[in-house]
Amino acid sequence: MTATKPLHTVAKITSDHERNAALAMSRSRDEMDAQLARLEELEDYRQQYLQQFQTAGRQGLNAVRLQEYQVFLARLDTAIVQQRQMLEVSRLAYEERQRQWLGLRGEVKAIHKLIDRREQQLTTKQNRREQAESDDHASQTSRWRMP
């Protein structure tokens, strides 16, 4: 219906924005998953390295080798802390993208509901007009037939 055409245009634009927001949210989720995987790798590597350190320590370590293990473990700990921070930044970005998408999704649903309501109103109005015309025509026809 031409009366709802502007609403359909708004719905299409809003739907396009929602689709773009969904893609951004998906990319953000992928980034967050990648950051989590990297953190898990670092934590696993630290655990393996710590086990090697403990095994080597039972066999006896000289001071230089002991210091090397400790320095490397400290670097791994620093990397893990930094990776947790990166994961948190990614998580916050994902949550923001998700909020944006949900907001646009709500707008799209509201616009479609408005379009449906408006089209129902127009259909009802058109049906009433047609019924009135039909009644008027029937009334005039019955007058012509009455002597």
C-alpha positions as CSV (number, residue, x, y, z in Angstrom):
1,M,0.0,0.0,0.0
2,T,1.3,3.4,-0.9
3,A,0.3,4.9,2.5
4,T,2.8,2.6,4.2
5,K,5.6,2.9,1.7
6,P,7.6,5.4,3.8
7,L,7.3,3.0,6.7
8,H,8.6,0.2,4.5
9,T,11.6,2.3,3.5
10,V,12.3,3.0,7.2
11,A,12.0,-0.7,8.0
12,K,14.4,-1.6,5.2
13,I,17.0,0.9,6.4
14,T,16.6,-0.2,10.0
15,S,16.9,-3.8,9.0
16,D,20.1,-3.1,7.1
17,H,21.5,-1.4,10.2
18,E,20.4,-4.4,12.3
19,R,22.1,-6.8,9.9
20,N,25.3,-4.7,10.0
21,A,25.2,-4.7,13.8
22,A,24.7,-8.4,13.9
23,L,27.8,-8.8,11.7
24,A,29.8,-6.5,13.9
25,M,28.6,-8.5,17.0
26,S,29.7,-11.7,15.3
27,R,33.1,-10.4,14.5
28,S,33.4,-9.1,18.1
29,R,32.5,-12.5,19.4
30,D,35.1,-14.1,17.2
31,E,37.7,-11.7,18.5
32,M,36.7,-12.5,22.1
33,D,36.9,-16.2,21.4
34,A,40.4,-15.8,19.9
35,Q,41.5,-13.8,23.0
36,L,40.1,-16.5,25.2
37,A,41.9,-19.2,23.2
38,R,45.2,-17.3,23.5
39,L,44.8,-17.0,27.2
40,E,44.1,-20.7,27.6
41,E,47.2,-21.4,25.5
42,L,49.4,-19.2,27.7
43,E,48.0,-20.8,30.9
44,D,48.6,-24.3,29.5
45,Y,52.1,-23.4,28.4
46,R,52.8,-21.9,31.9
47,Q,51.5,-25.1,33.5
48,Q,53.7,-27.2,31.3
49,Y,56.8,-25.0,31.9
50,L,56.1,-25.0,35.6
51,Q,56.0,-28.8,35.6
52,Q,59.3,-28.9,33.7
53,F,60.8,-26.5,36.3
54,Q,59.6,-28.7,39.2
55,T,61.0,-31.8,37.5
56,A,64.3,-30.1,36.8
57,G,64.4,-28.7,40.4
58,R,64.1,-32.2,41.8
59,Q,67.1,-33.3,39.7
60,G,69.0,-30.3,40.9
61,L,69.5,-26.9,39.3
62,N,72.4,-24.5,39.3
63,A,71.7,-20.9,40.2
64,V,71.8,-19.6,36.7
65,R,69.3,-22.2,35.4
66,L,67.0,-21.5,38.4
67,Q,67.0,-17.8,37.7
68,E,66.2,-18.4,34.0
69,Y,63.2,-20.5,34.9
70,Q,62.0,-17.9,37.4
71,V,62.5,-15.0,34.9
72,F,60.6,-16.9,32.2
73,L,57.8,-17.8,34.5
74,A,57.5,-14.1,35.5
75,R,57.3,-13.2,31.9
76,L,54.6,-15.8,31.3
77,D,52.7,-14.4,34.3
78,T,52.9,-10.9,32.9
79,A,51.8,-12.1,29.5
80,I,48.8,-13.9,31.1
81,V,47.8,-10.8,33.0
82,Q,48.0,-8.7,29.8
83,Q,46.0,-11.4,27.9
84,R,43.3,-11.4,30.6
85,Q,43.1,-7.6,30.1
86,M,42.8,-8.0,26.4
87,L,40.1,-10.6,26.9
88,E,38.2,-8.2,29.2
89,V,38.4,-5.5,26.6
90,S,37.1,-7.9,23.9
91,R,34.3,-9.0,26.2
92,L,33.2,-5.5,26.9
93,A,33.3,-4.7,23.1
94,Y,31.2,-7.8,22.4
95,E,28.7,-6.8,25.0
96,E,28.4,-3.3,23.6
97,R,27.9,-4.7,20.1
98,Q,25.3,-7.0,21.4
99,R,23.4,-4.2,23.1
100,Q,23.5,-2.2,19.9
101,W,22.2,-5.2,17.9
102,L,19.4,-5.9,20.4
103,G,18.4,-2.2,20.3
104,L,18.2,-2.2,16.5
105,R,16.4,-5.6,16.6
106,G,13.8,-4.0,18.9
107,E,13.4,-1.1,16.5
108,V,12.9,-3.4,13.5
109,K,10.2,-5.4,15.4
110,A,8.5,-2.2,16.5
111,I,8.5,-0.8,12.9
112,H,7.1,-4.0,11.5
113,K,4.4,-4.1,14.1
114,L,3.5,-0.5,13.3
115,I,3.4,-1.3,9.6
116,D,1.2,-4.3,10.2
117,R,-1.1,-2.2,12.4
118,R,-1.3,0.6,9.8
119,E,-2.0,-1.9,7.0
120,Q,-4.8,-3.5,9.1
121,Q,-6.3,0.0,9.7
122,L,-6.1,0.8,6.0
123,T,-7.7,-2.5,5.1
124,T,-10.5,-2.0,7.6
125,K,-11.1,1.5,6.3
126,Q,-11.1,0.2,2.7
127,N,-13.5,-2.6,3.6
128,R,-15.8,-0.1,5.3
129,R,-15.7,2.2,2.3
130,E,-16.5,-0.7,0.0
131,Q,-19.3,-1.9,2.3
132,A,-20.8,1.6,2.4
133,E,-20.6,1.9,-1.4
134,S,-22.2,-1.5,-1.7
135,D,-25.0,-0.6,0.7
136,D,-25.5,2.7,-1.0
137,H,-25.7,1.0,-4.4
138,A,-28.1,-1.7,-3.0
139,S,-30.2,1.1,-1.5
140,Q,-30.4,3.0,-4.8
141,T,-31.1,-0.2,-6.8
142,S,-33.9,-1.1,-4.5
143,R,-35.5,2.4,-4.9
144,W,-35.4,2.0,-8.6
145,R,-37.3,-1.3,-8.5
146,M,-40.0,-0.1,-6.1
147,P,-43.0,1.3,-7.9
